[in-house]
Amino acid sequence: METAAVLAALNILGLFVFAVSGALTALRNDMDLFGVAMIAFVTGVGGGTIRDVLLGAFPVWWIAAPSAVLVCLAGAATATLAQPVLASRLQALIWADAVGLSVFAILGAPAALAADAPAVIAIFMGAVTATFGGVVRDVLLNEPPLILKQDIYATAALVGAGVYVALSSIGVDAGIGAPIAAMATFLIRAAAIRFNIPSPKYARSRKAELD
């Protein structure tokens, strides 16, 4: 499969699952159908929009690809119809968010590289693309943002974007490197969810706290 087709397929997948996670969050907050659709859309396109603004890429990506709206609406409709059979909407949205995180961490990096950004910026933009749609979703719904919780979240996106950039730097085609990097991101995030692995943090001594 050609590189462009792989990245396009990943983009559709990421949009859809992020829209599902946004819609499920909205449904947990008893929003009406318009609210569910709006939150699904914001979650789907939010990270990429912020990335493009930071990179000075205008118009932002979904303006030139209005089919993104339809994909987000499809995600919202799927979440709405499926919610009666879901054992836990919270668990469903966490796993949908994990898939979206994995995909968008990879899509953000090549977008930054295409804008001639340095490798470290491309890695950072991968994390921005992967996490900020969810941040906007959670802020709008007054939910604690997943990125601020103690388990591994943004770190997984940074690692995945780093894997993509590293593979790209040694000449691995994006059609191969992108799925590998996305899988690496997902496995890290899945392990964090399954085993409740916390992000590394600075541990202050008791004496330092008293000083």
C-alpha distance (Angstrom), angle and dihedral (degrees) to the residues before:
residue distance angle dihedral
M1 . . .
E2 3.81 . .
T3 3.79 119.7 .
A4 3.80 93.7 -116.1
A5 3.81 91.0 52.2
V6 3.83 92.1 49.7
L7 3.81 92.4 50.4
A8 3.81 91.7 45.1
A9 3.81 91.3 50.9
L10 3.81 90.8 48.6
N11 3.79 90.2 49.5
I12 3.81 92.1 53.8
L13 3.80 90.8 47.1
G14 3.80 92.7 48.4
L15 3.80 93.0 47.2
F16 3.78 92.3 48.8
V17 3.79 98.0 48.7
F18 3.80 93.6 42.2
A19 3.81 88.5 50.8
V20 3.79 88.6 50.8
S21 3.81 90.9 51.5
G22 3.80 90.7 48.3
A23 3.78 92.5 48.3
L24 3.81 92.6 48.3
T25 3.80 90.3 51.4
A26 3.80 90.1 50.2
L27 3.80 91.2 48.0
R28 3.80 90.4 51.7
N29 3.79 86.0 56.8
D30 3.84 92.2 50.9
M31 3.80 95.1 -117.3
D32 3.80 121.7 167.3
L33 3.81 121.9 -107.5
F34 3.80 94.0 -92.0
G35 3.79 90.5 51.7
V36 3.80 91.1 48.1
A37 3.81 91.1 51.8
M38 3.81 92.8 46.3
I39 3.80 94.2 49.4
A40 3.82 89.9 46.5
F41 3.81 90.1 53.3
V42 3.80 94.8 46.0
T43 3.80 90.9 49.2
G44 3.78 92.1 49.2
V45 3.80 99.7 48.3
G46 3.80 102.6 22.9
G47 3.79 99.9 90.8
G48 3.79 94.6 46.2
T49 3.79 90.9 46.5
I50 3.80 92.6 54.4
R51 3.82 89.8 45.8
D52 3.80 92.0 53.5
V53 3.81 92.2 47.0
L54 3.82 90.5 51.8
L55 3.81 91.1 47.7
G56 3.81 92.5 45.4
A57 3.81 91.6 -120.5
F58 3.81 107.0 153.7
P59 2.92 135.9 -142.7
V60 3.80 91.4 32.4
W61 3.79 115.1 -114.1
W62 3.80 101.6 -96.9
I63 3.81 93.5 52.5
A64 3.78 87.2 68.1
A65 3.82 91.9 41.3
P66 3.82 106.8 47.1
S67 3.80 89.9 170.0
A68 3.82 84.1 81.5
V69 3.80 87.5 75.3
L70 3.80 90.7 56.4
V71 3.80 92.4 48.4
C72 3.80 90.6 51.6
L73 3.81 91.4 48.1
A74 3.81 89.0 50.5
G75 3.80 89.1 52.7
A76 3.80 91.0 49.5
A77 3.81 91.7 49.2
T78 3.81 92.2 47.7
A79 3.80 92.3 50.8
T80 3.80 91.8 47.2
L81 3.79 93.9 50.0
A82 3.80 94.6 41.8
Q83 3.79 99.1 46.9
P84 3.83 96.0 87.5
V85 3.81 90.6 61.6
L86 3.80 97.0 42.4
A87 3.79 112.9 105.5
S88 3.80 90.5 -151.7
R89 3.78 125.1 12.1
L90 3.79 89.5 -165.5
Q91 3.80 93.4 56.5
A92 3.80 91.1 43.7
L93 3.80 92.9 53.1
I94 3.83 91.9 45.4
W95 3.81 91.3 55.2
A96 3.81 93.3 41.9
D97 3.80 88.0 50.9
A98 3.81 89.7 50.5
V99 3.81 91.4 56.1
G100 3.81 91.5 46.5
L101 3.79 90.8 48.4
S102 3.80 90.9 52.2
V103 3.79 94.4 50.2
F104 3.79 99.7 41.9
A105 3.82 93.5 46.5
I106 3.79 86.0 63.4
L107 3.80 97.2 42.2
G108 3.79 93.3 51.0
A109 3.79 94.2 57.6
P110 3.84 98.7 57.6
A111 3.80 90.2 44.4
A112 3.80 88.6 57.7
L113 3.81 93.0 43.9
A114 3.82 89.3 51.2
A115 3.81 87.3 55.7
D116 3.85 88.7 55.5
A117 3.79 93.1 -108.9
P118 3.83 117.2 158.4
A119 3.79 117.7 -101.3
V120 3.81 94.5 -103.3
I121 3.82 90.5 52.6
A122 3.81 90.3 48.0
I123 3.81 89.5 55.0
F124 3.80 91.0 48.5
M125 3.81 91.3 48.1
G126 3.78 89.4 51.7
A127 3.80 88.7 58.0
V128 3.82 91.8 45.1
T129 3.81 91.5 51.6
A130 3.79 91.2 48.1
T131 3.79 99.8 45.5
F132 3.79 112.5 27.7
G133 3.81 97.1 69.4
G134 3.79 87.2 59.3
V135 3.80 91.3 45.4
V136 3.80 91.6 54.1
R137 3.81 89.9 46.8
D138 3.78 93.3 51.6
V139 3.81 94.6 43.8
L140 3.82 92.1 51.1
L141 3.80 90.4 50.6
N142 3.80 95.1 41.4
E143 3.82 91.0 -118.4
P144 3.82 123.9 144.7
P145 3.84 103.3 -97.5
L146 3.79 113.0 -113.7
I147 3.80 89.2 -135.8
L148 3.82 89.8 64.6
K149 3.79 96.3 50.5
Q150 3.78 120.1 101.2
D151 3.80 100.0 -112.5
I152 3.80 120.9 88.6
Y153 3.81 111.5 -78.9
A154 3.80 117.9 126.8
T155 3.80 88.7 30.7
A156 3.81 89.6 62.3
A157 3.80 90.2 52.1
L158 3.81 91.8 49.4
V159 3.80 91.8 49.7
G160 3.81 92.4 47.9
A161 3.79 92.9 48.3
G162 3.80 88.7 46.8
V163 3.80 91.1 52.7
Y164 3.81 90.2 51.1
V165 3.81 93.5 48.9
A166 3.81 91.4 46.3
L167 3.80 92.7 50.6
S168 3.80 90.4 46.1
S169 3.81 91.1 51.1
I170 3.80 91.5 57.7
G171 3.78 92.9 48.6
V172 3.80 102.3 -98.6
D173 3.79 109.3 154.5
A174 3.81 114.0 -110.3
G175 3.80 89.8 -126.5
I176 3.80 87.4 66.0
G177 3.79 101.5 28.7
A178 3.80 96.4 50.2
P179 3.83 96.8 59.7
I180 3.82 90.8 43.7
A181 3.80 92.2 51.4
A182 3.81 92.4 43.9
M183 3.80 90.4 52.1
A184 3.80 90.6 49.6
T185 3.81 89.8 52.6
F186 3.78 92.7 48.0
L187 3.80 94.3 48.5
I188 3.81 91.3 52.2
R189 3.79 92.7 47.6
A190 3.81 92.6 43.3
A191 3.80 91.0 52.1
A192 3.81 89.8 50.3
I193 3.81 90.9 51.8
R194 3.78 96.0 43.0
F195 3.80 98.0 44.0
N196 3.82 99.1 26.2
I197 3.82 92.6 -121.6
P198 3.81 111.0 -175.8
S199 3.78 125.0 -139.1
P200 3.80 115.5 -105.5
K201 3.78 111.9 -93.6
Y202 3.75 138.3 178.7
A203 3.79 110.8 -94.7
R204 3.78 112.8 -148.5
S205 3.75 118.4 -154.8
R206 3.79 119.9 -117.5
K207 3.81 88.4 -115.6
A208 3.82 91.3 55.0
E209 3.79 90.2 51.8
L210 3.81 90.6 53.9
D211 3.83 94.5 47.2
